[in-house]
Amino acid sequence: MNKQDKVYVAGHRGMVGSAIVRKLQADGFTNIVTRTSKELNLIDQQAVRDFFAQEKPAYVFLAAAKVGGIHANNVYRAQFLYENLMIESNIIHSAYENGVKKLLFLGSSCIYPKMAPQPLKEESLLTGLLEQTNEPYAIAKIAGIKLAESYRRQYGCNFISAMPTNLYGPNDNYDLNNSHVLPALIRKFHTAKVTNAPSVEVWGTGSPMREFLHVDDLADACMFLMNNYDEELFLNVGTGEDLTIKALAEMIKDIVGYTGELKWNTDKPDGTPRKLMDVSRLHKLGWKHRIGLREGITAVYAEFAKSELAKA
């Protein structure tokens, strides 16, 4: 990639897309193309085709997606499957039609079977049943991987895929109904702290293990892959380190400075027992994360504490 190349970032207002835009800008890229969902409906095939025909981007980061936590994934199953299939199909096909030099599709660690051996290796894809609560989203993301792979095989497109682990960072979603565990805990503990609530309820048992990657590290990995990776096999992107949800909750409680009690609602689902990524392939290529979990959460909380949500 050259600094003057036209780069389209799909989903630039989301946590991942905005981090990629920040990284591009920091690296001196000046020809970045973005569109809000009001300006370009990515579910509309003709609108996407018209956009690509007009803009002719050289590189594409496909970070647009319909996303949410356990609750949202489980309740809005048709919406998650349909919208994600349409977004990725429209962008990948239009990228092919308009001669995009390289495209990076971003998936999710939920593509792996629920009971796949840990840590999760790329070869485990499609070797078992998916976690039921987010199966539609996972199937859509698997389809995205296979689209990139198939356009490469049939048409010779340099389309690659990366599967990030659980992410957190600036522009995260703090809506308690459809956010992921880390931002939800930050908001819960902060609210409890400012209202002097005696306890905070957390879903599940606290025993599942999760890995977390700062989104700025992911953006750095995306740039690394765009510049250094041209293979068919998708790559895991993570830290290679995990901790229990209980340990995470206690860490966030400490960072926020909440002194009340933690209560576990064991009637609520835990989700997948463990999701640790095997990132040995990425490490061998020469990329490794830089931001430690406590350091990252501390920075994220400092930003959240200044936001309007923190006052609500």
Secondary structure, 3 states (H helix, E strand, C coil): CCCCCCEEEECCCCHHHHHHHHHHHHCCCCCEECCCCCCCCCCCHHHHHHHHHHHCCCEEEECCCCCCCHHHHHHCHHHHHHHHHHHHHHHHHHHHHCCCCEEEEECCHHHCCCCCCCCECHHHCCCCCCCHHHHHHHHHHHHHHHHHHHHHHHHCCCEEEEEECEEECCCCCCCCCCCCHHHHHHHHHHHHHHHCCCEEEEECCCCCEECEEEHHHHHHHHHHHHHHCCCCCCEEECCCCCEEHHHHHHHHHHHHCCCCEEEEECCCCCCCCEECECCHHHHHHCCCCCCCHHHHHHHHHHHHHCCHHHHC
